[in-house]
Amino acid sequence: RGSREASHWPCLSGSLRCAFRRTAGMVMLRRGATACCLAFWTLIWDAGAVKELYTQKEFSDLMTESKNDGRPVIIDYYSMSCGPCHMIAPVFRKVSKEFAGRAYFRKVDVNRNHQTASYQRISSMPTFQFWMKGKKRHQFSGADEYSLREWTRRLVEEFERDDVEVTREALEEFYKKHDPAKATPESIDKILEKNSKDFGTMVRILKKKYGEAPATKKRERAAKPEKEEAPKAGAKGSSGPNLQTATIEELRQELEKREEDAAMERLEEEERRLTHNPCSLYRNRTSNAIEKVVIIGGGPSGMTAAIYAARANLCPLVVAPALGGQLMAKGVDVENYPGMPRENGGKMIEVMKHQARSFFTEVWDDSVLSVNASMRPFEIITNKSGVVKAHAVILATGADSRWLGVEGEWEYRGHGVSSCAACDGYLFKGRSCAVIGGGDTAMEEALMLSRICSDVELIHRRGEFRASLVLQQRVLANPKIRVRWHTEVATFGGKTTEAEGEQQKVLTHLELRDTKDPGAELVRLDMDAAFVAIGHDPNTQFVKGQVDMDAANYLVTPDRSTRTSVPGIFAAGDVADHVYRQAITSAGSGAMAALDAERYLSENPVDEELCIKQENFASWSLKDLRSQVQLLGIKCVACTEKSDFIASLRATY
């Protein structure tokens, strides 16, 4: 169960012991076993082509290797308790597969490899670094897929452009034409020796100087010597170390590789089945079909609504950004969700999403710009997927973290100011930090930071907390937490430091105001980090003016239902709840919204022939059926007739 129970298991036989698989939940190896038992999540987020850097030496060795072969290095600094880190991890893994062999993709767990994280002055997570030829070219913090892809693409293109070599003959011919004095054998030897590891830069300099460059060819890389092969059962010529003569480290690496390959193969097979489900197949093969129900938002309310709507055979479509959401960003363990005790918020959402997709829900990684509630069917304008028409809409867009809006807050965000203690708290281990707020979130963050930081200042503008009693009692009884009542932050202050030629802002202090005496002099409080936890604002701007809201912009749902002021539009979760705001109540309202939407569609019948529905395989050609069976990897033994393939497909789904 997560890093809490990660342990070392003896594996294989005899004297071989390996401390295997630091990523929890992946593998359990028992002594004397002739075969290792693989026990992994379906939803692993740390497998594939991405390797871990456990020490500063491994980091240094990687930089040396990158300098020698020219490939860029992309590093993801993360923590297992960081919600956004979980959110971006599958994207990082996907990008690593897309650019496999053209860049190094590595991860650094800041809790485990604190030396490298400190040396690189990582102050927020996730943080991505982009290195080229031993020099850091770019760095950013946050789960930003666009920047990750864009900078990876840019550096890989640069690498491929410079991944050339110049032959002696080509260089000699070039200098005979442009600078005969350098065309001597001795001069050519010196030039080749000097630029042998970076012909690309030499070519660019020569072109700039002479207006022309010598002829180049793709660099020929020496193949790495192959190790003695160890045949697998039933396979000839399979690569890998000789298991009889291999070292313990070689065996450990081979075992890791095989188990990661097996895990990724199962994940890819499952993803193909979920992606090519009967509802999605009909949606992709039919143009201009209308959705029965569209769910906007991918949190507990949205995913629960999707599960209920899918089981009602409504083929729901969920539109939500892959990266975002309160629960998904919640890195601390969630203790009060039934059936998932002490689970990470990001993993909880992944489990819900997988369950919804297993019932033929389709999930689009997109955001909604606006909804035209005056049209029937409704028109939903998305950011990149065009216009979607739907007979019913469930709004489950939740709420975003609220910021103080005071001087210095934006300037030092990511440089000591944060809204996620679970993400960034460990970066300030043994140092002083502050938490601003008085609700459950502020209590949870203060308690977590008390186990990491030297001391915690809890700043609250009132004289009493609004958090649950049990959390208040824990905070007030904690000797490392000091509460500052009737206090608010007026300013975040800091300084600019320089390291390795780069300037970086660092938070150094807060300036506090007494709320009972606003005219009093501000008090300076030296702090290394400050975590803002003052609540959330509902995401309802895109339907403002069309659907009734209260003064705080929460959607109004009368009569304890999920119905809004517009028939056919329903609201679920925190977007309509400013009282409870819990994951479990959001999930419950998601179920209610799906049931209300199903009842609405029953009372207002639609033309089924114009709507999205499950694909009817009976109308497919034999060729298409055979292709679909092959795509899903279904073993259809002795299948010759259409009915055979249809039966296999239906059995799979």
C-alpha positions as CSV (number, residue, x, y, z in Angstrom):
1,R,0.0,0.0,0.0
2,G,2.0,2.8,-1.3
3,S,5.4,3.8,0.0
4,R,4.2,3.1,3.6
5,E,4.7,-0.6,3.1
6,A,7.6,-0.7,0.6
7,S,10.0,-3.3,1.7
8,H,12.9,-5.5,0.6
9,W,12.0,-9.0,-0.5
10,P,14.5,-11.8,-1.1
11,C,14.1,-13.2,-4.6
12,L,15.1,-16.1,-6.8
13,S,17.1,-18.8,-5.1
14,G,20.3,-19.6,-3.2
15,S,22.3,-16.6,-2.1
16,L,20.7,-14.2,-4.6
17,R,18.9,-11.4,-2.7
18,C,17.6,-8.2,-4.3
19,A,16.0,-5.2,-2.8
20,F,13.6,-5.0,-5.6
21,R,11.1,-2.6,-7.0
22,R,11.1,0.5,-4.9
23,T,7.9,1.6,-6.4
24,A,5.3,0.2,-4.0
25,G,2.7,-2.4,-5.0
26,M,4.6,-3.5,-8.1
27,V,6.3,-6.7,-7.2
28,M,6.5,-9.1,-4.3
29,L,9.4,-11.6,-4.5
30,R,9.7,-14.6,-2.1
31,R,12.7,-16.7,-1.2
32,G,13.2,-20.0,-2.9
33,A,10.6,-19.3,-5.6
34,T,11.6,-20.6,-9.0
35,A,9.3,-18.0,-10.6
36,C,8.6,-14.5,-9.2
37,C,5.0,-13.5,-8.5
38,L,4.0,-10.2,-10.2
39,A,1.5,-8.2,-8.3
40,F,1.1,-4.8,-9.8
41,W,-1.6,-2.1,-10.0
42,T,-3.5,-1.9,-13.2
43,L,-3.0,1.8,-12.9
44,I,0.8,2.0,-12.4
45,W,2.3,5.4,-13.1
46,D,6.0,4.7,-12.9
47,A,6.7,2.0,-15.6
48,G,8.0,2.0,-19.1
49,A,11.0,3.7,-20.7
50,V,11.4,6.1,-17.8
51,K,14.2,5.3,-15.3
52,E,14.8,6.5,-11.8
53,L,17.8,8.5,-10.6
54,Y,18.4,7.4,-7.0
55,T,21.7,9.2,-6.3
56,Q,23.6,12.3,-7.3
57,K,26.3,10.1,-8.9
58,E,23.6,8.6,-11.2
59,F,22.6,12.2,-12.1
60,S,26.3,13.1,-12.9
61,D,26.9,9.9,-14.9
62,L,23.8,10.6,-17.0
63,M,25.0,14.1,-17.8
64,T,28.4,12.7,-18.9
65,E,26.7,10.1,-21.1
66,S,24.4,12.8,-22.6
67,K,27.4,15.0,-23.4
68,N,29.1,12.1,-25.2
69,D,26.2,11.1,-27.4
70,G,24.3,14.5,-27.7
71,R,20.9,13.3,-26.7
72,P,18.9,15.7,-24.5
73,V,17.8,14.8,-20.9
74,I,14.4,15.4,-19.6
75,I,14.0,15.0,-15.8
76,D,10.8,14.9,-13.8
77,Y,11.2,15.8,-10.1
78,Y,8.2,14.3,-8.2
79,S,6.9,12.9,-4.9
80,M,4.6,10.0,-4.3
81,S,2.5,12.3,-2.1
82,C,2.1,14.9,-4.9
83,G,-1.3,14.9,-6.6
84,P,-0.2,16.9,-9.7
85,C,2.8,14.6,-10.0
86,H,0.4,11.6,-10.4
87,M,-1.6,13.6,-12.9
88,I,1.3,14.3,-15.2
89,A,3.1,11.0,-14.8
90,P,1.2,9.1,-17.5
91,V,1.8,12.0,-19.9
92,F,5.5,11.9,-19.1
93,R,5.6,8.2,-19.7
94,K,3.7,8.6,-23.0
95,V,6.1,11.3,-24.2
96,S,9.0,9.1,-23.3
97,K,7.6,6.4,-25.6
98,E,7.0,8.8,-28.4
99,F,10.6,10.1,-28.3
100,A,12.2,6.7,-27.3
101,G,15.9,6.5,-28.3
102,R,16.1,10.3,-29.1
103,A,16.2,11.6,-25.5
104,Y,16.8,10.4,-21.9
105,F,13.8,10.5,-19.7
106,R,14.5,10.2,-16.0
107,K,12.5,10.7,-12.7
108,V,13.8,11.9,-9.4
109,D,11.8,11.2,-6.2
110,V,12.7,14.2,-4.1
111,N,12.0,12.2,-0.9
112,R,14.5,9.5,-1.9
113,N,17.1,11.5,-3.8
114,H,17.1,14.7,-1.7
115,Q,20.7,15.4,-2.6
116,T,20.0,16.0,-6.3
117,A,16.7,17.9,-5.6
118,S,18.6,20.2,-3.2
119,Y,21.5,20.7,-5.5
120,Q,19.2,21.6,-8.3
121,R,17.2,23.9,-5.9
122,I,13.9,22.3,-6.6
123,S,11.2,24.3,-4.7
124,S,8.0,23.1,-6.3
125,M,6.6,19.9,-7.7
126,P,6.3,18.6,-10.2
127,T,9.4,20.3,-11.8
128,F,10.7,19.4,-15.2
129,Q,14.3,20.2,-16.3
130,F,15.6,20.0,-19.9
131,W,19.3,19.5,-20.4
132,M,21.4,19.5,-23.6
133,K,25.1,18.7,-23.7
134,G,25.4,19.1,-20.0
135,K,23.7,22.5,-19.8
136,K,20.3,23.2,-18.4
137,R,18.2,24.8,-21.2
138,H,14.9,25.2,-19.5
139,Q,12.9,24.4,-16.3
140,F,9.3,24.8,-15.3
141,S,7.0,23.7,-12.4
142,G,3.5,22.4,-12.7
143,A,1.6,19.7,-14.6
144,D,1.9,21.5,-18.0
145,E,1.6,19.0,-20.8
146,Y,2.0,21.5,-23.6
147,S,5.4,22.9,-22.2
148,L,6.6,19.3,-21.6
149,R,5.9,18.3,-25.2
150,E,7.1,21.5,-26.7
151,W,10.4,21.6,-25.0
152,T,11.0,17.9,-25.6
153,R,10.2,18.3,-29.3
154,R,12.5,21.4,-29.6
155,L,15.5,19.7,-28.0
156,V,15.0,16.4,-29.9
157,E,14.9,18.4,-33.2
158,E,18.1,20.2,-32.2
159,F,19.7,16.8,-31.4
160,E,18.7,15.3,-34.7
161,R,19.9,18.3,-36.6
162,D,23.4,18.1,-34.9
163,D,23.6,14.3,-34.9
164,V,25.9,14.3,-37.9
165,E,29.6,13.7,-38.6
166,V,32.0,15.1,-41.2
167,T,34.4,12.8,-42.9
168,R,38.1,13.7,-43.4
169,E,37.6,13.9,-47.2
170,A,34.6,16.2,-46.9
171,L,36.5,18.5,-44.5
172,E,39.6,18.6,-46.6
173,E,37.6,19.4,-49.7
174,F,35.8,22.2,-47.9
175,Y,39.0,23.9,-46.7
176,K,40.7,23.6,-50.1
177,K,37.8,25.6,-51.4
178,H,37.4,28.2,-48.6
179,D,40.7,28.3,-46.7
180,P,43.6,26.4,-48.3
181,A,45.9,27.2,-45.4
182,K,43.9,24.9,-43.2
183,A,43.7,22.0,-45.7
184,T,47.0,20.4,-44.5
185,P,46.9,16.9,-43.0
186,E,48.1,18.3,-39.6
187,S,45.4,21.0,-39.5
188,I,42.6,18.6,-40.6
189,D,43.7,16.2,-37.9
190,K,43.5,18.8,-35.2
191,I,40.1,20.1,-36.4
192,L,38.6,16.5,-36.4
193,E,40.0,15.7,-33.0
194,K,38.6,18.9,-31.5
195,N,35.1,18.5,-32.9
196,S,34.7,14.8,-33.0
197,K,32.0,14.8,-30.3
198,D,30.1,17.8,-31.7
199,F,30.3,18.1,-35.4
200,G,26.9,19.9,-35.4
201,T,28.2,23.0,-33.7
202,M,31.3,23.0,-36.0
203,V,29.1,22.8,-39.1
204,R,26.9,25.8,-37.9
205,I,30.0,27.9,-37.2
206,L,31.5,27.2,-40.5
207,K,28.3,28.0,-42.4
208,K,28.0,31.3,-40.5
209,K,31.6,32.2,-41.3
210,Y,31.9,31.0,-44.9
211,G,28.2,31.0,-46.0
212,E,28.6,27.3,-46.7
213,A,29.2,24.1,-44.7
214,P,31.1,20.9,-45.4
215,A,29.1,17.8,-46.5
216,T,27.7,15.8,-43.6
217,K,26.3,12.4,-43.0
218,K,24.3,10.8,-40.2
219,R,26.5,9.9,-37.3
220,E,27.2,6.2,-37.1
221,R,27.0,5.0,-33.6
222,A,28.9,2.0,-32.4
223,A,26.6,-0.8,-31.5
224,K,26.8,-1.8,-27.8
225,P,28.4,-5.3,-27.4
226,E,25.7,-7.8,-26.9
227,K,25.8,-9.9,-23.8
228,E,25.6,-13.7,-24.0
229,E,22.0,-14.7,-24.7
230,A,19.9,-16.6,-22.3
231,P,17.1,-18.4,-24.1
232,K,13.6,-18.2,-22.7
233,A,11.3,-21.1,-22.6
234,G,9.8,-21.5,-26.0
235,A,11.8,-18.6,-27.5
236,K,15.0,-18.8,-29.5
237,G,17.6,-16.0,-29.7
238,S,16.0,-13.9,-27.0
239,S,18.3,-11.2,-25.7
240,G,19.4,-10.8,-22.1
241,P,22.1,-11.9,-19.7
242,N,23.2,-15.5,-19.2
243,L,21.3,-16.3,-16.1
244,Q,24.0,-18.8,-15.0
245,T,26.9,-16.4,-15.2
246,A,25.2,-13.0,-14.7
247,T,25.9,-10.8,-11.7
248,I,23.3,-10.0,-9.1
249,E,22.9,-6.5,-10.6
250,E,22.5,-7.9,-14.1
251,L,19.8,-10.3,-12.8
252,R,18.0,-7.5,-11.0
253,Q,18.0,-5.2,-14.1
254,E,16.8,-8.1,-16.3
255,L,14.0,-8.9,-13.9
256,E,13.0,-5.3,-13.7
257,K,12.9,-5.0,-17.4
258,R,10.8,-8.1,-18.0
259,E,8.3,-7.2,-15.3
260,E,8.0,-3.6,-16.6
261,D,7.5,-4.9,-20.1
262,A,4.8,-7.3,-18.9
263,A,3.1,-4.5,-17.0
264,M,3.2,-2.2,-19.9
265,E,1.9,-4.9,-22.3
266,R,-1.1,-5.5,-20.0
267,L,-1.8,-1.8,-19.7
268,E,-1.7,-1.3,-23.4
269,E,-4.0,-4.3,-24.0
270,E,-6.5,-2.9,-21.4
271,E,-6.3,0.6,-22.9
272,R,-7.1,-0.8,-26.4
273,R,-10.2,-2.5,-25.0
274,L,-11.4,0.5,-23.1
275,T,-10.7,2.9,-26.1
276,H,-12.4,0.7,-28.7
277,N,-15.6,0.0,-26.7
278,P,-19.0,-0.3,-28.5
279,C,-20.1,3.2,-27.7
280,S,-16.9,4.8,-28.8
281,L,-16.9,2.7,-32.0
282,Y,-20.3,4.0,-32.9
283,R,-19.3,7.6,-32.0
284,N,-16.2,7.3,-34.3
285,R,-18.0,5.6,-37.2
286,T,-21.1,7.9,-37.2
287,S,-21.0,11.6,-38.0
288,N,-23.4,14.2,-36.6
289,A,-24.8,11.8,-34.0
290,I,-26.2,13.6,-30.8
291,E,-25.0,12.7,-27.3
292,K,-27.7,11.6,-24.9
293,V,-25.7,12.9,-21.9
294,V,-22.5,14.9,-21.7
295,I,-20.8,15.2,-18.3
296,I,-18.5,18.2,-17.9
297,G,-15.9,17.5,-15.2
298,G,-13.8,14.5,-14.2
299,G,-13.8,14.5,-10.4
300,P,-15.7,12.2,-8.0
301,S,-19.1,13.7,-9.0
302,G,-18.4,13.5,-12.8
303,M,-17.0,10.0,-12.7
304,T,-19.8,8.7,-10.5
305,A,-22.4,10.2,-12.8
306,A,-20.6,8.5,-15.7
307,I,-20.7,5.1,-14.0
308,Y,-24.5,5.4,-13.4
309,A,-25.2,6.9,-16.8
310,A,-23.2,4.2,-18.5
311,R,-24.9,1.4,-16.7
312,A,-28.2,2.9,-17.9
313,N,-26.9,2.4,-21.4
314,L,-26.7,6.1,-22.1
315,C,-23.2,6.0,-23.6
316,P,-22.0,9.1,-21.6
317,L,-19.3,11.4,-22.8
318,V,-17.1,13.0,-20.2
319,V,-15.3,16.2,-21.1
320,A,-12.6,17.2,-18.6
321,P,-8.9,18.1,-18.6
322,A,-6.7,15.1,-17.7
323,L,-4.8,17.4,-15.4
324,G,-6.8,19.1,-12.7
325,G,-9.4,18.7,-10.0
326,Q,-9.3,19.1,-6.2
327,L,-9.2,15.4,-5.3
328,M,-6.7,14.5,-8.1
329,A,-4.4,17.3,-6.8
330,K,-4.8,16.0,-3.2
331,G,-1.5,14.4,-2.3
332,V,-2.2,13.7,1.3
333,D,-4.0,10.4,2.1
334,V,-7.8,10.6,2.0
335,E,-8.9,8.9,5.2
336,N,-12.7,9.3,5.1
337,Y,-13.7,7.8,1.7
338,P,-15.5,4.4,2.2
339,G,-13.7,1.5,0.6
340,M,-10.5,3.4,-0.1
341,P,-8.9,4.0,3.4
342,R,-5.8,6.2,3.4
343,E,-5.6,6.5,-0.4
344,N,-4.0,9.1,-2.6
345,G,-6.5,11.4,-4.3
346,G,-4.9,11.0,-7.7
347,K,-5.1,7.2,-7.5
348,M,-8.7,7.4,-6.4
349,I,-9.7,9.3,-9.5
350,E,-7.9,6.9,-11.7
351,V,-9.8,4.0,-10.2
352,M,-13.1,5.8,-10.7
353,K,-12.2,6.7,-14.3
354,H,-11.2,3.1,-15.1
355,Q,-14.5,1.9,-13.6
356,A,-16.5,4.4,-15.7
357,R,-14.6,3.5,-18.9
358,S,-15.2,-0.2,-18.3
359,F,-18.9,0.5,-18.7
360,F,-18.3,2.2,-22.1
361,T,-17.9,5.8,-20.9
362,E,-15.7,7.8,-23.3
363,V,-13.4,10.4,-21.7
364,W,-12.1,13.4,-23.7
365,D,-9.1,15.3,-22.4
366,D,-10.5,18.7,-23.2
367,S,-12.1,21.7,-21.5
368,V,-15.4,23.4,-22.2
369,L,-15.4,27.0,-23.2
370,S,-19.2,27.6,-23.1
371,V,-22.6,26.0,-23.2
372,N,-25.5,27.3,-25.3
373,A,-28.4,26.5,-23.1
374,S,-30.9,28.2,-25.4
375,M,-30.6,25.5,-28.1
376,R,-32.2,22.1,-28.2
377,P,-30.2,19.9,-28.2
378,F,-27.7,21.9,-26.1
379,E,-24.5,23.0,-27.8
380,I,-21.2,22.5,-25.9
381,I,-18.2,24.4,-27.3
382,T,-15.0,22.7,-26.4
383,N,-11.4,24.0,-26.6
384,K,-10.1,21.5,-29.2
385,S,-12.8,19.0,-30.0
386,G,-15.3,21.4,-31.7
387,V,-19.0,21.6,-30.9
388,V,-20.8,18.7,-29.2
389,K,-24.6,18.4,-29.2
390,A,-26.3,16.8,-26.2
391,H,-29.9,16.2,-25.0
392,A,-28.8,16.4,-21.3
393,V,-25.8,18.0,-19.6
394,I,-24.4,17.3,-16.1
395,L,-22.2,20.1,-14.8
396,A,-19.5,18.7,-12.4
397,T,-16.7,21.2,-12.8
398,G,-16.0,21.5,-9.1
399,A,-14.0,24.5,-7.7
400,D,-10.5,25.9,-8.0
401,S,-8.1,26.9,-5.2
402,R,-8.6,30.4,-4.0
403,W,-5.6,32.7,-3.5
404,L,-5.1,35.7,-1.2
405,G,-4.4,38.2,-4.0
406,V,-1.9,40.1,-1.9
407,E,1.5,41.7,-3.0
408,G,4.2,39.2,-3.7
409,E,1.9,36.1,-3.9
410,W,2.1,35.7,-7.6
411,E,5.8,36.7,-7.8
412,Y,6.9,34.0,-5.3
413,R,4.4,31.3,-6.4
414,G,6.5,28.2,-7.1
415,H,9.5,29.8,-5.2
416,G,8.2,29.3,-1.7
417,V,4.5,30.1,-2.0
418,S,2.3,27.1,-2.8
419,S,-1.2,25.8,-2.5
420,C,-0.2,22.2,-2.1
421,A,1.8,21.1,1.0
422,A,1.7,17.5,-0.1
423,C,3.4,18.4,-3.3
424,D,6.0,20.8,-2.2
425,G,6.3,20.3,1.6
426,Y,9.2,17.9,1.5
427,L,11.3,20.4,-0.4
428,F,11.4,22.4,2.9
429,K,12.4,19.6,5.2
430,G,13.8,20.8,8.5
431,R,12.9,24.5,7.7
432,S,10.2,26.9,8.9
433,C,6.9,27.1,7.0
434,A,3.5,28.8,7.4
435,V,0.0,27.7,6.5
436,I,-2.7,30.3,5.9
437,G,-6.3,29.2,6.5
438,G,-8.7,27.8,9.1
439,G,-10.6,25.0,7.4
440,D,-10.1,21.2,7.0
441,T,-7.5,21.7,4.2
442,A,-5.4,24.1,6.3
443,M,-5.5,21.7,9.3
444,E,-4.5,18.7,7.1
445,E,-1.6,20.6,5.6
446,A,-0.4,21.9,8.9
447,L,-0.4,18.4,10.4
448,M,1.5,17.0,7.5
449,L,4.1,19.8,7.5
450,S,4.6,19.3,11.2
451,R,6.2,15.9,10.4
452,I,8.5,17.5,7.8
453,C,9.4,21.1,8.8
454,S,11.1,22.3,11.9
455,D,8.1,24.4,12.9
456,V,4.7,25.5,11.5
457,E,3.0,28.8,11.9
458,L,-0.8,28.5,11.3
459,I,-2.2,31.9,10.3
460,H,-5.9,32.5,10.6
461,R,-7.8,35.7,10.3
462,R,-10.5,34.8,12.9
463,G,-10.5,33.7,16.5
464,E,-11.8,30.2,15.9
465,F,-11.4,27.5,13.2
466,R,-14.2,26.3,10.9
467,A,-12.5,22.9,10.5
468,S,-13.9,19.6,11.9
469,L,-13.4,19.2,15.6
470,V,-11.1,16.2,15.3
471,L,-8.7,18.1,13.1
472,Q,-8.8,21.1,15.3
473,Q,-7.9,19.0,18.3
474,R,-4.9,17.4,16.5
475,V,-3.6,20.8,15.5
476,L,-3.9,22.4,18.9
477,A,-2.3,19.5,20.6
478,N,0.7,19.4,18.2
479,P,3.7,21.1,19.9
480,K,5.3,22.0,16.5
481,I,2.3,24.0,15.3
482,R,1.8,27.6,16.6
483,V,-1.5,29.3,15.8
484,R,-1.6,33.0,15.1
485,W,-5.2,34.1,15.7
486,H,-6.8,37.3,14.2
487,T,-3.9,37.6,11.7
488,E,-3.7,37.9,7.9
489,V,-0.9,38.1,5.4
490,A,-0.4,41.5,3.9
491,T,2.7,40.8,1.8
492,F,5.0,38.0,0.7
493,G,8.6,39.1,0.6
494,G,11.8,37.6,-0.7
495,K,15.1,38.0,-2.5
496,T,16.8,37.0,-5.8
497,T,19.7,34.6,-5.6
498,E,22.1,33.4,-8.3
499,A,23.3,29.8,-8.8
500,E,25.3,28.5,-11.8
501,G,24.6,31.7,-13.6
502,E,20.8,31.5,-13.2
503,Q,18.8,33.9,-11.1
504,Q,16.0,32.5,-8.9
505,K,13.5,34.1,-6.6
506,V,13.3,32.8,-3.0
507,L,10.6,33.6,-0.4
508,T,12.2,34.8,2.8
509,H,9.4,36.3,4.9
510,L,5.8,37.3,5.4
511,E,4.4,40.6,6.6
512,L,1.4,40.1,8.9
513,R,-1.5,42.3,9.8
514,D,-3.6,42.2,13.0
515,T,-7.2,41.9,11.8
516,K,-8.5,43.4,15.1
517,D,-6.2,46.5,14.6
518,P,-5.7,47.0,10.9
519,G,-3.9,50.3,11.4
520,A,-1.1,48.7,13.5
521,E,2.4,48.3,12.2
522,L,2.9,45.1,10.1
523,V,4.9,42.3,11.7
524,R,7.7,40.5,9.8
525,L,7.7,36.8,10.1
526,D,10.7,35.0,8.5
527,M,9.6,31.9,6.6
528,D,11.1,29.6,4.1
529,A,7.7,28.5,2.7
530,A,4.0,29.5,2.9
531,F,1.1,27.3,1.9
532,V,-2.2,29.0,1.1
533,A,-5.3,27.0,2.0
534,I,-8.3,29.4,2.2
535,G,-11.0,27.6,0.2
536,H,-12.2,27.4,-3.4
537,D,-14.3,29.2,-6.0
538,P,-16.8,27.2,-8.1
539,N,-16.0,26.8,-11.8
540,T,-19.3,28.2,-13.3
541,Q,-18.1,31.1,-15.4
542,F,-18.8,29.2,-18.7
543,V,-22.6,29.1,-17.9
544,K,-22.9,32.4,-16.2
545,G,-26.0,34.3,-17.3
546,Q,-27.7,31.1,-18.5
547,V,-28.1,29.0,-15.4
548,D,-29.2,30.5,-12.0
549,M,-26.5,30.9,-9.4
550,D,-26.3,32.3,-5.9
551,A,-24.2,35.3,-4.8
552,A,-21.1,33.2,-4.5
553,N,-21.6,31.8,-8.1
554,Y,-22.6,28.3,-6.9
555,L,-25.3,26.7,-9.1
556,V,-28.8,26.7,-7.6
557,T,-30.5,23.3,-7.4
558,P,-33.9,23.5,-5.8
559,D,-35.9,20.8,-3.9
560,R,-32.8,18.8,-2.8
561,S,-32.4,17.6,-6.4
562,T,-29.6,18.2,-9.0
563,R,-31.9,20.0,-11.4
564,T,-30.9,23.5,-12.3
565,S,-33.0,26.4,-13.6
566,V,-32.6,25.0,-17.2
567,P,-34.5,21.8,-17.9
568,G,-32.0,19.1,-19.1
569,I,-29.0,20.7,-17.3
570,F,-28.0,19.1,-13.9
571,A,-25.4,20.0,-11.4
572,A,-23.3,17.7,-9.2
573,G,-20.5,18.1,-6.7
574,D,-18.8,21.2,-5.4
575,V,-20.1,23.3,-8.2
576,A,-23.4,23.4,-6.4
577,D,-22.4,22.6,-2.8
578,H,-20.9,25.3,-0.6
579,V,-21.8,23.5,2.6
580,Y,-20.4,19.9,2.7
581,R,-17.7,20.0,-0.1
582,Q,-16.6,16.4,0.5
583,A,-15.5,13.8,-2.1
584,I,-18.1,11.4,-0.8
585,T,-21.0,13.9,-1.0
586,S,-19.8,14.9,-4.5
587,A,-19.9,11.2,-5.6
588,G,-23.4,10.9,-4.1
589,S,-24.6,14.0,-6.0
590,G,-23.1,12.6,-9.2
591,A,-25.2,9.5,-8.8
592,M,-28.3,11.7,-8.2
593,A,-27.5,13.8,-11.3
594,A,-27.2,10.7,-13.5
595,L,-30.5,9.3,-12.2
596,D,-32.2,12.7,-12.7
597,A,-30.8,12.9,-16.3
598,E,-32.0,9.4,-17.1
599,R,-35.5,10.3,-15.7
600,Y,-35.5,13.5,-17.8
601,L,-34.7,11.6,-21.0
602,S,-37.4,9.1,-20.2
603,E,-40.0,11.9,-19.8
604,N,-38.7,13.7,-22.8
605,P,-38.1,11.0,-25.4
606,V,-35.5,11.5,-28.1
607,D,-35.0,10.0,-31.5
608,E,-32.7,7.0,-30.7
609,E,-31.6,6.7,-34.4
610,L,-30.0,10.1,-34.1
611,C,-28.2,9.5,-30.8
612,I,-25.0,7.8,-29.8
613,K,-25.5,4.2,-28.9
614,Q,-23.6,0.9,-28.7
615,E,-22.3,-0.3,-32.0
616,N,-24.2,-3.1,-33.8
617,F,-21.6,-5.5,-35.0
618,A,-24.1,-7.4,-37.1
619,S,-23.9,-4.6,-39.7
620,W,-20.1,-4.8,-40.0
621,S,-18.3,-6.6,-42.9
622,L,-16.3,-9.7,-42.2
623,K,-13.1,-7.8,-43.0
624,D,-13.9,-5.1,-40.3
625,L,-14.8,-7.7,-37.8
626,R,-11.6,-9.6,-38.3
627,S,-9.5,-6.3,-38.0
628,Q,-11.3,-5.4,-34.8
629,V,-10.6,-8.8,-33.3
630,Q,-6.9,-8.5,-34.2
631,L,-6.7,-5.0,-32.8
632,L,-8.0,-6.1,-29.4
633,G,-5.7,-9.1,-29.4
634,I,-8.6,-11.6,-29.1
635,K,-7.8,-15.2,-29.8
636,C,-10.7,-16.3,-32.0
637,V,-10.0,-20.0,-32.5
638,A,-11.6,-21.5,-35.6
639,C,-13.5,-18.3,-36.4
640,T,-14.7,-18.3,-40.0
641,E,-18.2,-16.9,-40.0
642,K,-19.3,-13.3,-39.1
643,S,-21.3,-14.8,-36.2
644,D,-18.1,-16.3,-34.7
645,F,-16.3,-12.9,-34.7
646,I,-19.3,-11.1,-33.3
647,A,-19.6,-13.6,-30.5
648,S,-16.0,-13.1,-29.6
649,L,-16.3,-9.3,-29.6
650,R,-19.4,-9.4,-27.4
651,A,-17.8,-11.8,-25.0
652,T,-14.8,-9.5,-24.7
653,Y,-16.9,-6.5,-23.9
